[in-house]
Amino acid sequence: MAEWFAARHSKHAASNSTRIKEWISFRLALDHDATVMVTGLRCSEPGCPALETVIAILNDAGNQQYKLHKSKAEVVAADIQVL
C-alpha cells in the first residue's frame, strides 16, 4: 500500500513540476539550453505559508529565482504570467 501511495504521489508531483516548467519556458521564451528547476519546500519563516514553490532558471543570460507562496499543485498559469 505504501509503495502505491509513494508512486502515485511521485507521479503527481512530477506532472505538477513538468506543467510549471512548460509554462515558465513559454512565458520567458527560454531556449532549449536553459535549465528550469521546480521545487516544493516547507517554509519555516514567520508569515510564510506552510508550502511554497521555488522556481530556478539557469541559463547563459543569468540565473533567476522566483518563489510562489503556494504548493506546486496549487500553481496555475496565471501565477506564472506575473513573473
C-alpha positions in Angstrom: 0.0 0.0 0.0 2.8 2.5 0.9 4.5 1.8 -2.4 1.3 2.6 -4.3 0.9 5.9 -2.5 4.5 6.9 -3.0 4.4 6.1 -6.7 1.1 7.9 -7.1 2.4 10.9 -5.1 5.6 11.0 -7.1 3.7 10.8 -10.4 1.5 13.8 -9.5 4.5 15.8 -8.2 6.4 15.2 -11.4 3.4 16.2 -13.5 3.0 19.4 -11.5 6.7 20.2 -12.0 6.5 19.5 -15.7 3.5 21.7 -16.2 5.1 24.6 -14.3 8.4 24.1 -16.3 6.5 24.3 -19.6 4.6 27.5 -18.5 7.9 29.1 -17.4 9.7 28.1 -20.6 6.9 29.5 -22.8 6.4 32.7 -20.7 10.0 33.6 -20.6 10.8 32.3 -24.2 13.6 30.2 -22.9 15.9 28.4 -25.3 16.4 24.6 -25.1 19.8 25.1 -23.3 18.1 26.7 -20.2 17.5 24.6 -17.1 14.3 25.1 -15.2 14.1 23.5 -11.7 10.8 23.5 -9.7 10.9 22.5 -6.1 8.3 22.4 -3.4 9.7 23.5 0.0 8.3 23.7 3.5 8.7 27.3 4.8 9.5 27.9 8.4 9.9 31.7 8.3 7.3 33.8 10.1 4.4 34.8 7.9 5.3 32.3 5.2 2.8 29.7 4.1 3.5 26.1 5.0 4.5 25.2 1.5 6.0 27.3 -1.3 7.2 26.6 -4.8 10.6 27.7 -5.8 11.5 28.1 -9.5 15.1 28.4 -10.5 16.2 29.2 -14.1 19.8 28.6 -15.1 20.9 29.8 -18.5 23.6 31.9 -20.3 21.6 35.1 -19.7 22.0 34.7 -15.9 20.3 32.8 -13.2 16.9 33.7 -11.8 14.9 32.5 -8.9 11.2 33.0 -8.1 9.1 32.0 -5.1 5.3 31.3 -5.2 3.6 31.1 -1.8 1.6 28.0 -2.6 2.3 24.4 -3.3 3.2 23.1 -6.8 -0.3 21.5 -7.0 -1.9 25.0 -6.4 0.1 26.9 -9.0 -1.9 27.9 -12.1 -0.8 29.5 -15.4 -1.9 33.0 -14.2 0.7 32.7 -11.4 3.5 32.4 -14.0 2.2 35.3 -16.0 3.1 37.8 -13.3 6.7 36.7 -13.1 
